[in-house]
Amino acid sequence: MTARWLTRDDLGAAARTATGLLLVSPDASSVYPLDAAEAVLTGAALREAGVGERDRVVVALAEPAGSLWARAAADVAEAAARVDPRGRMRLHHALSALGATALVSTPTGAMDFLARLHLEFLLDPLDLGLRSIVLTGEIASKRTLGHLAGEFGARVTEVYASPFSGGALAWRASEEDPLTPLADGLLGLAAPSKDDLTDHGPAELVITPREHGTLGDAVLRTGQVARAVGGGIPAPVHTVGEHVLVRGVWLALPRIDKALSKIDGVAGWDLTISRQGTLDAAALTVAFCRESLVRNPMWKARVEQAVRALTPVSIDVEIAQEISETSRPGTVNDRRGHHLGRDRALIT
């Protein structure tokens, strides 16, 4: 049987016919039928991270991943709870109130939490008594794992999770290690622009969920790219395609195109993403084709409202001061060095 090679957009397009419990991304660009193995593998990842039946786990992840991880943690640990990842003081209070010994967070969320403990709350991270920290959902900055381990006095493990469900697929104990898949044949590497597996050069991580009830014949392109050197599966360091990862949320670039095309006078846009401190920051610069619109607060407000409706990620809107006489495609300027481009065919 020929495999179906699917992207996030393909999963979103099949939303009307998908069945079962569906995990829907915040912008509905991905609709993924949940499989029972997702929670089992996530529980296995927690065990590899050192979480056991005497631990109390707090999951600080956004949906849809948060509930999946909390459910898996409840099967592994003494207790598990999912809390809102926003609000670092609330997170500190939850960790203390629940007597947590393990924290599941994005890398930037954990680093921001640490920074605020030191700089704003004047609290010692060691006083929390965390034994395990599990990082997932983002491309971590260099030295994140070691830094958190030293500051919290905890074992820090990175888990590679499905970008569609948030469920665990592989793990590693240090930044230098390759990924260790949690099941055979589940994770592979493919050429970004061809439907073929590879083990050299820039390679896109793909999921082959052979035991999945409805996607068993599919190869799912994750949009995440690693530098393969032959043997083993490296952790992703880049993204590619029409979706870019910002603060653990996949932002659909075509939806920006569509939303701004409905606003009269928009000639083009540039999305700039940076990580100067602990968190990602995104700014959208919009160019108009008429001088009268550049300083018109009503038109800027229309752009802001359109962007706010697309994603829960906060995106600052700026207006280019120079007009653009011709329309042009939107571009991404990823100062983190993560996103390689919108067109997979150009990745070499």
Secondary structure as the mmCIF struct_conf table of DSSP 4:
data_model
#
loop_
_struct_conf.conf_type_id
_struct_conf.id
_struct_conf.beg_label_comp_id
_struct_conf.beg_label_asym_id
_struct_conf.beg_label_seq_id
_struct_conf.end_label_comp_id
_struct_conf.end_label_asym_id
_struct_conf.end_label_seq_id
HELX_LH_PP_P HELX_LH_PP_P1 THR A 2 ALA A 3
STRN STRN1 ARG A 4 LEU A 6
HELX_RH_AL_P HELX_RH_AL_P1 ARG A 8 ALA A 13
TURN_TY1_P TURN_TY1_P1 ALA A 14 THR A 17
BEND BEND1 GLY A 20 LEU A 21
STRN STRN2 LEU A 22 VAL A 24
TURN_TY1_P TURN_TY1_P2 PRO A 26 ASP A 27
BEND BEND2 ALA A 28 SER A 29
STRN STRN3 VAL A 31 PRO A 33
HELX_RH_AL_P HELX_RH_AL_P2 ALA A 36 GLU A 48
TURN_TY1_P TURN_TY1_P3 ALA A 49 GLY A 50
TURN_TY1_P TURN_TY1_P4 GLU A 53 ARG A 54
STRN STRN4 ARG A 56 ALA A 60
TURN_TY1_P TURN_TY1_P5 GLU A 63 PRO A 64
HELX_RH_AL_P HELX_RH_AL_P3 ALA A 65 VAL A 76
BEND BEND3 ALA A 77 GLU A 78
STRN STRN5 ALA A 79 ARG A 82
BEND BEND4 PRO A 85 ARG A 86
HELX_RH_AL_P HELX_RH_AL_P4 ARG A 88 LEU A 98
TURN_TY1_P TURN_TY1_P6 GLY A 99 GLY A 99
BEND BEND5 THR A 101 THR A 101
STRN STRN6 ALA A 102 SER A 105
HELX_RH_AL_P HELX_RH_AL_P5 PRO A 107 LEU A 119
TURN_TY1_P TURN_TY1_P7 GLU A 120 GLU A 120
BEND BEND6 PHE A 121 PHE A 121
HELX_RH_3T_P HELX_RH_3T_P1 PRO A 125 LEU A 128
STRN STRN7 SER A 132 THR A 136
BEND BEND7 GLY A 137 GLU A 138
HELX_LH_PP_P HELX_LH_PP_P2 ALA A 140 SER A 141
TURN_TY1_P TURN_TY1_P8 LYS A 142 ARG A 143
HELX_RH_AL_P HELX_RH_AL_P6 THR A 144 PHE A 152
TURN_TY1_P TURN_TY1_P9 GLY A 153 GLY A 153
BEND BEND8 ALA A 154 ALA A 154
STRN STRN8 ARG A 155 ALA A 161
TURN_TY1_P TURN_TY1_P10 PRO A 163 SER A 165
STRN STRN9 ALA A 168 ARG A 172
BEND BEND9 ALA A 173 SER A 174
TURN_TY1_P TURN_TY1_P11 GLU A 175 GLU A 176
BEND BEND10 ASP A 177 ASP A 177
HELX_LH_PP_P HELX_LH_PP_P3 PRO A 178 PRO A 178
STRN STRN10 LEU A 179 LEU A 179
STRN STRN11 THR A 180 PRO A 181
BEND BEND11 LEU A 182 ALA A 183
TURN_TY1_P TURN_TY1_P12 ASP A 184 GLY A 185
BEND BEND12 LEU A 186 LEU A 186
STRN STRN12 LEU A 187 ALA A 190
TURN_TY1_P TURN_TY1_P13 PRO A 192 SER A 193
BEND BEND13 LYS A 194 ASP A 196
STRN STRN13 LEU A 197 LEU A 197
BEND BEND14 ASP A 199 ASP A 199
STRN STRN14 HIS A 200 ILE A 207
TURN_TY1_P TURN_TY1_P14 ARG A 210 GLU A 211
TURN_TY1_P TURN_TY1_P15 GLY A 213 ASP A 217
STRN STRN15 ALA A 218 VAL A 229
BEND BEND15 GLY A 230 GLY A 232
STRN STRN16 ILE A 233 ILE A 233
HELX_LH_PP_P HELX_LH_PP_P4 PRO A 234 PRO A 236
STRN STRN17 HIS A 238 THR A 239
BEND BEND16 GLY A 241 GLU A 242
STRN STRN18 HIS A 243 VAL A 246
TURN_TY1_P TURN_TY1_P16 ARG A 247 GLY A 248
STRN STRN19 VAL A 249 ALA A 252
HELX_RH_AL_P HELX_RH_AL_P7 LEU A 253 SER A 261
TURN_TY1_P TURN_TY1_P17 LYS A 262 LYS A 262
BEND BEND17 ILE A 263 ILE A 263
TURN_TY1_P TURN_TY1_P18 ASP A 264 GLY A 265
STRN STRN20 VAL A 266 SER A 274
BEND BEND18 GLN A 276 LEU A 279
STRN STRN21 ALA A 281 PHE A 288
BEND BEND19 CYS A 289 ARG A 290
HELX_RH_AL_P HELX_RH_AL_P8 GLU A 291 VAL A 294
TURN_TY1_P TURN_TY1_P19 ARG A 295 ARG A 295
HELX_RH_AL_P HELX_RH_AL_P9 PRO A 297 ARG A 308
TURN_TY1_P TURN_TY1_P20 ALA A 309 LEU A 310
BEND BEND20 PRO A 312 VAL A 313
STRN STRN22 ILE A 315 ILE A 319
BEND BEND21 GLN A 321 GLU A 322
BEND BEND22 GLU A 325 THR A 326
STRN STRN23 THR A 331 ASP A 334
TURN_TY1_P TURN_TY1_P21 ARG A 335 ARG A 336
BEND BEND23 GLY A 337 GLY A 337
STRN STRN24 HIS A 339 HIS A 339
BEND BEND24 ARG A 342 ARG A 342
HELX_RH_3T_P HELX_RH_3T_P2 ARG A 344 LEU A 346
#
